[in-house]
């Protein structure tokens, strides 16, 4: 589904991504691990158009997408989250979801004057979908709360809910487990698994919580110094000597 070929990205004298090549297969939950500074988040930023690659190609479903703007990447049904959540803090949880779908006719002011029935009909449908999504992620009781007042774990669930409103084909998650308590973590994992299995959404996620990666991801890709070091099942990665020494600290020996 997603293919990166010989990708490079430098910042001054620092080569953050160095001749990186990897693939993400459709319908799977692929994990991306590696130490701080390995180039994982920079790779996500290049894939989603936040940075332009210095070299290399990126293909999504066979179509070259490197060089596209972030909004054009979004239109391809590629959605990403960030290490620090980026909710609209002064809008309610429900409003954060309703703002996501593309092509809302009410966004053009003249439609509110000349096509009010169509605007109301579409807004009603979006609201109903948003309420269904909030039920799914178990945030329905907080629908009228300001998003900025949510806990860190709830904001992670909100990010996942917002991705669902965009009807993505693939979701890139940057440390979805960071700052999430065990109870909300279970909900987050269950939601991701359900969306992958029942909705066919592909997930590609960066995560430092090895327990989460080992439970959730198959395959797992390891990055080091800007390029792919290893790839395999969670069990294979657990028993890869080089990976154990460099990234997992030997805890799975």
C-alpha positions in Angstrom: 0.0 0.0 0.0 2.8 2.4 1.0 6.3 2.1 -0.5 9.3 4.2 0.4 12.3 4.0 -2.0 15.8 5.2 -1.1 14.4 8.2 0.8 16.8 10.9 2.2 16.2 14.0 4.2 18.8 16.2 5.8 18.8 19.3 8.0 22.0 21.1 7.6 24.8 18.5 8.3 22.4 16.1 9.9 21.0 13.3 7.7 17.8 12.4 9.5 16.6 9.9 6.9 19.4 8.1 5.0 18.7 5.9 2.0 15.6 4.5 3.7 13.5 1.9 1.9 10.5 0.1 3.4 7.0 -1.1 2.6 3.7 -1.1 4.5 1.2 -3.8 3.4 -2.5 -3.2 3.2 -4.7 -4.4 6.0 -2.0 -4.8 8.6 -0.8 -2.9 11.7 2.8 -2.2 11.0 5.0 -1.0 13.9 8.1 1.3 13.5 10.6 1.2 16.3 14.0 2.6 17.0 15.9 4.9 19.4 15.4 8.6 19.6 17.0 10.2 16.6 16.6 7.2 14.4 14.5 9.3 11.9 11.1 7.8 12.5 9.1 11.0 13.0 11.0 12.7 10.2 10.0 9.8 7.9 6.4 10.3 8.8 6.8 14.1 8.1 8.2 13.4 4.7 5.6 10.8 3.8 2.8 13.2 4.8 4.2 16.2 2.9 5.4 18.3 5.9 8.9 18.0 4.6 10.1 17.6 1.0 12.5 14.7 0.5 16.0 15.5 -0.7 16.1 12.2 -2.6 14.0 9.1 -3.2 10.4 8.2 -4.0 7.2 7.6 -2.1 4.3 5.6 -3.6 0.8 5.1 -2.2 -1.3 2.4 -3.9 1.1 2.7 -6.8 0.8 6.5 -7.2 3.9 8.7 -6.6 3.1 11.2 -3.8 6.5 12.6 -2.8 6.4 16.4 -3.3 2.6 16.7 -2.6 1.4 19.3 -0.1 -0.1 18.0 3.2 -3.6 18.8 2.1 -3.1 16.9 -1.1 -1.8 13.9 0.9 -4.9 14.1 3.2 -7.1 14.0 0.1 -5.4 10.7 -0.8 -7.0 9.3 2.4 -3.7 9.3 4.3 -4.2 10.5 7.9 -1.5 11.0 10.6 -1.4 11.9 14.2 1.4 13.6 16.2 3.4 12.8 19.4 1.7 15.8 21.0 -2.0 15.9 20.2 -3.3 18.7 18.0 -6.9 19.0 18.9 -8.9 22.3 18.6 -8.8 23.0 22.3 -11.5 25.7 22.3 -14.0 23.6 20.4 -16.0 20.8 21.9 -15.2 17.1 21.4 -18.1 16.8 19.0 -17.1 19.9 17.0 -13.6 18.5 16.7 -15.0 15.5 14.8 -17.6 17.4 12.7 -14.9 19.7 11.3 -13.0 16.7 9.7 -15.0 15.6 6.6 -14.1 17.2 3.3 -16.4 18.9 0.9 -18.8 20.4 3.5 -21.0 22.7 1.4 -21.6 25.0 4.4 -18.0 26.1 4.3 -19.0 28.4 1.4 -20.9 31.3 2.8 -23.2 31.7 -0.1 -24.5 28.2 0.3 -25.8 29.1 3.8 -27.9 31.8 2.0 -29.0 30.0 -1.1 -28.9 26.3 -0.1 -29.8 26.1 3.6 -31.8 22.8 3.3 -28.8 21.0 1.8 -26.4 22.5 4.4 -28.7 21.4 7.2 -29.1 17.9 5.7 -25.3 17.4 5.4 -24.6 18.8 8.8 -27.1 16.5 10.3 -25.5 13.5 8.6 -22.1 14.5 9.8 -23.3 15.0 13.3 -24.9 11.6 13.4 -21.7 10.0 12.1 -19.7 11.9 14.7 -21.9 10.7 17.5 -21.6 7.1 16.3 -17.8 7.5 16.3 -17.8 8.9 19.8 -19.9 5.9 20.9 -17.3 3.6 19.3 -14.3 5.2 21.1 -16.3 5.6 24.4 -16.1 9.4 24.5 -19.8 10.0 24.0 -20.3 11.3 27.5 -17.7 14.0 26.8 -19.2 15.2 23.5 -19.9 18.7 24.8 -16.7 19.2 26.8 -14.0 21.4 25.4 -11.3 19.2 23.8 -8.6 21.1 25.7 -9.9 19.8 29.0 -9.5 16.1 28.2 -6.8 14.0 29.7 -3.8 12.9 27.6 -5.3 9.5 27.0 -8.7 10.9 26.1 -7.0 13.2 23.6 -5.3 10.2 22.0 -8.8 8.6 21.6 -10.1 11.8 20.2 -7.3 11.8 17.6 -8.3 8.3 16.6 -11.9 9.4 16.4 -11.0 12.3 14.2 -9.2 10.0 11.9 -12.3 7.9 11.5 -14.3 10.9 10.4 -11.9 11.3 7.5 -12.6 7.8 6.2 -8.8 7.1 5.8 -7.2 4.2 3.9 -4.1 4.4 6.1 -3.4 6.0 9.4 0.1 7.0 10.6 0.2 7.1 14.4 3.1 8.8 16.1 3.4 7.3 19.6 -0.3 6.7 20.3 0.5 5.2 23.6 2.5 8.1 25.0 0.9 9.5 28.2 -2.0 7.0 28.1 -3.0 5.2 31.3 -3.4 1.4 31.2 -7.2 1.5 31.1 -7.3 3.9 28.1 -4.5 2.0 26.5 -6.6 -1.1 26.4 -9.4 0.8 24.7 -7.0 2.4 22.2 -5.5 -1.0 21.3 -9.0 -2.6 21.0 -10.2 0.3 18.8 -7.2 0.0 16.4 -7.6 -3.7 16.1 -11.3 -3.4 15.4 -10.8 -0.7 12.8 -8.1 -2.8 11.0 -10.1 -6.0 11.1 -13.6 -4.7 10.4 -13.1 -1.5 8.5 -10.0 -2.5 6.6 -8.0 0.5 7.7 -4.2 0.0 7.5 -2.1 1.3 10.4 1.6 2.4 10.5 2.7 3.4 13.9 5.7 4.7 15.8 5.9 3.5 19.4 8.4 3.2 22.2 6.2 1.0 24.4 7.5 -2.4 23.4 4.7 -4.3 25.1 2.2 -2.4 23.0 4.2 -3.0 19.8 4.6 -6.7 20.5 0.9 -7.1 21.2 -0.5 -5.0 18.4 1.9 -4.9 15.5 2.8 -7.5 12.8 5.1 -6.9 11.1 7.6 -4.7 13.1 10.2 -2.5 11.3 13.3 -1.3 13.1 15.0 2.0 12.1 18.5 3.0 13.0 20.5 6.0 11.8 17.9 7.0 9.3 17.4 3.6 7.6 15.7 0.3 8.0 17.8 -2.1 10.2 15.4 -5.1 10.5 11.9 -6.2 9.8 9.9 -9.3 10.9 7.2 -10.6 13.1 7.1 -9.4 16.7 8.6 -12.7 17.8 11.4 -12.5 15.2 12.3 -9.0 16.3 12.3 -10.1 20.0 14.9 -12.6 19.1 17.1 -10.5 16.8 20.3 -10.1 18.7 21.2 -6.8 17.1 17.8 -5.3 17.8 17.9 -6.7 21.4 21.2 -5.0 22.1 20.5 -1.7 20.5 16.8 -1.1 21.2 15.1 -3.5 23.6 17.7 -3.6 26.3 17.6 -7.3 26.5 14.3 -7.4 28.3 13.0 -10.1 26.0 15.9 -12.5 26.3 
